[in-house]
Amino acid sequence: MNSLIPDWPAPTTVGAAITTRHGGCSQPPFNDNNLALHVGDTVADVQANRQLLASRLGLTEQPLWLQQVHGTEISYVPNANGTPVADASYSDKSGAACVVMTADCLPVLMCNQQGTRVAAAHAGWRGLCNGILRQSVEMFSPEDQLMAYLGPAIGPQAFEVGPEVLQAFIGRAQNKQHVQAIKAAFVPGLPGKYFADLYALARAELAGSGVTAIYGGDYCTFNDVQRFYSYRREADTGRFASLIWLKNID
């Protein structure tokens, strides 16, 4: 299977897809559908994989590929040039898709229920903690009712972190209820370690921003060797992509 279609009630004007590691031409250790240029793969193979992706999805333009830096910058797709340094993008026009690349970090796709605006965010724990999802929500109109899809990320049984990660999230909590949700997302592991649930942390962030229609969140990139790349499992590896776009707006 070359790509997964998110299972969520998005409007008919919204297209979305998540690639797997199958269906491309990259050689080991990137075999075989790596979409990232920054991991050491052959540039020609990555470009071929990207072209094939656009063709398979019926996209008339190449997606807006980002230079992701675990930050909180957001790029507006219709005005973007080149490869913006950003960790999210949004659009209110049909054409180029919003896309983020991951290999354990959490990809989050968003749209409004009117089907007129979409966004994609790369939510590693640093970006998630520092507000990438909150800021992505702010790209929509205040009256919009939003829905979000949590794409494949490292699961809560595999993502071991130190206490500084827990403290960083608590330090950026929006209210007491958010603090409690954050604490519930960290389960003690080995002495001085926790297992963190990125999905639960994202749900808490989104809920704090008024988004309650949240779907997905049931994969583990670390344990699903056949379908997904995982940086924590194997540092020399590729990246898969999560895309969302507007099919047509009259």
CORLIN-V211179 format. One record per pair of residues at least 24 apart in sequence whose C-alpha atoms are under 7 Angstrom apart, sorted by sequence separation. I is the first residue (numbers start at 0). J is the second residue. If there is no record, write none. Layout:
{{I J} {I J}}
This chain:
{{24 48} {91 115} {23 48} {91 116} {90 116} {91 117} {177 203} {90 117} {89 117} {90 118} {89 118} {162 191} {88 118} {89 119} {161 191} {162 192} {88 119} {161 192} {162 193} {63 95} {87 119} {88 120} {111 143} {112 144} {160 192} {161 193} {62 95} {63 96} {87 120} {111 144} {112 145} {159 192} {160 193} {60 94} {61 95} {62 96} {63 97} {64 98} {65 99} {86 120} {87 121} {111 145} {159 193} {160 194} {173 207} {59 94} {60 95} {62 97} {63 98} {86 121} {110 145} {111 146} {159 194} {160 195} {62 98} {109 145} {110 146} {158 194} {159 195} {109 146} {110 147} {157 194} {158 195} {109 147} {156 194} {108 147} {109 148} {128 167} {155 194} {107 147} {108 148} {128 168} {155 195} {107 148} {108 149} {155 196} {107 149} {154 196} {155 197} {106 149} {107 150} {128 171} {106 150} {105 150} {106 151} {105 151} {105 152} {104 152} {103 152} {104 153} {103 153} {69 123} {71 126} {69 125} {70 126} {69 126} {71 130} {71 131} {146 210} {154 218} {157 221} {145 210} {147 212} {148 213} {149 214} {150 215} {151 216} {154 219} {146 212} {147 213} {148 214} {149 215} {150 216} {152 218} {153 219} {154 220} {145 212} {146 213} {147 214} {148 215} {149 216} {151 218} {152 219} {153 220} {151 219} {152 220} {153 221} {151 220} {133 204} {132 204} {133 205} {132 205} {133 208} {13 114} {10 112} {12 114} {10 113} {10 114} {103 220} {102 220} {103 221} {119 242} {119 243} {118 243} {102 228} {103 229} {117 243} {102 229} {103 230} {117 244} {102 230} {106 241} {108 243} {102 238} {101 238} {102 239} {100 238} {101 239} {100 239} {101 240} {100 240} {99 240} {100 241} {98 240} {99 241} {98 241} {99 242} {98 242} {97 242} {98 243} {96 242} {97 243} {96 243} {97 244} {96 244} {95 244} {93 244} {94 245} {93 245} {92 245} {93 246} {93 247} {93 248} {92 248} {38 237} {35 237} {34 237} {35 238} {33 237} {34 238} {33 238} {34 239} {20 226} {33 239} {34 240} {7 214} {19 226} {20 227} {28 235} {29 236} {19 227} {20 228} {28 236} {29 237} {20 239} {19 239} {18 239} {18 240} {17 240} {18 241} {17 241} {16 241} {17 242} {16 242} {15 242} {16 243} {15 243} {14 243} {15 244} {14 244} {13 244} {14 245} {13 245} {14 246} {12 245} {13 246} {12 246} {12 247}}
